[in-house]
C-alpha cells in the first residue's frame, strides 16, 4: 500500500509466450542419422526417393529423443513414407501409446540423379554442381530434381493441412532436413537455405495460427549432449 494514500502504480511484467488460441504447435523433428552411403551400393528407393534405414547412431538418437519428449504433451505423431522417419518415431510412439499417421507430402525433396546417396558423395567432392546448389539455394539445379516452387508448395500445403487437423494441439512431426528448412524459410520469409542444416534428431518448433506462422525454436539438440 502506498504511504501517500494513492493506489500503487500499475506494473507491466514481461509476459512469456503463449500460443494463440486455436493454434497448432508443430515439433518438426529431423530423423536420426541414416546409414552411410557406400560407393557402388546405392540406397534402396521408394517412389524415386532414397530410403536408407537408420544407422546405429541414429537408433540411439531416436531413443534419446523419445526419452525427452515422452514427458511432454504430444497429441499426435506424424511420419513420412520414408523409413528413417518411421524408425526415429518408434521409441516416442511406444512410450506414449500413439500410432503415427503418415503425411506423405513431408517426405524429403526429390534429388533426381543425385538420389540413392549420390548427393553425399558430390558434396564431399565439392562438385561444381554442388557448389551451384548452395550458391543458388535451390535443389533443382540437380538434373531431374524436384522444381523449387513445387517443393515449397507441397511443404506449405502439408503444414497447413496438419494445422487445420489439430487446432489447439501439439503435434510431433518426424520429417527431413530439407523439409524443415523449407518450412522455416516460409515462416520467416527468409532465403530458401537459411534454415538448412538441422541436426539429426533435432527439434524445431513452429506455431501455426491461421496464416501466421511463428518460429519458436530451431535445431534443439539438448537431449543428444
PyMOL commands that set and color helices and strands:
alter all, ss='L'
color gray80, all
select helices_A, chain A and resi 56-69+83-96+104-106+112-114+118-124+128-136+139-141+148-165+177-188+222-224
alter helices_A, ss='H'
color red, helices_A
select strands_A, chain A and resi 24-30+45-46+49-50+76-79+101-102+170-175+203-209+212-220
alter strands_A, ss='S'
color yellow, strands_A
deselect
rebuild
show_as cartoon
